[in-house]
């Protein structure tokens, strides 16, 4: 593994689990086993490291989404449900602490913060993917369904962050099906 990837891997674990504000650069340096100059050679500032962390999370998220969608039959509704089934399984994992993009936006509510911009772009792209699949499914108000599905997904991630594992958590697959089936055609 390259030094850059080693730093990014450690930052990813710490930012996601402990938060960005509470994770200092010195902790990342110590746990990644690199010199301070090495970290700053690859990431000139902590903000640059945060942006790269989020871009990597975004890339991995979309890879998983595409796997889920491609495993669904050629049915847009089934593809939407498959996304939420994947998320339901994801949030059930013990190392899931919620959505890294929501966590970042919460820690950095200022719209001009670079990490906030990456997180916002991720959420916009996700909503558009939901709208695209809703259109393919013949839903009369695909933008409305896309917004509802994004709220459902974000709510599930926030619930996971708030309560940890809970047997009372929303069943995303069922909730998604209810939302889709109750949209006018």
Secondary structure, DSSP 8 states (H G I E B T S, - for coil): --HHHHHHHHHHHHHHHH-TTT--HHHHHHHHT--HHHHHHH-SSHHHHHHHHHHHHHHHHHHHHHHHHHHS-S-HHHHHHHHHHHHHHHHTSTT--S-HHHHHHHH---TTSHHHHHHHHHHHHHHHHHHHHHHHTT-TTHHHHHHHHHHHHHHHHHHHHHHSS-TTS--HHHHHHHHHHTS--
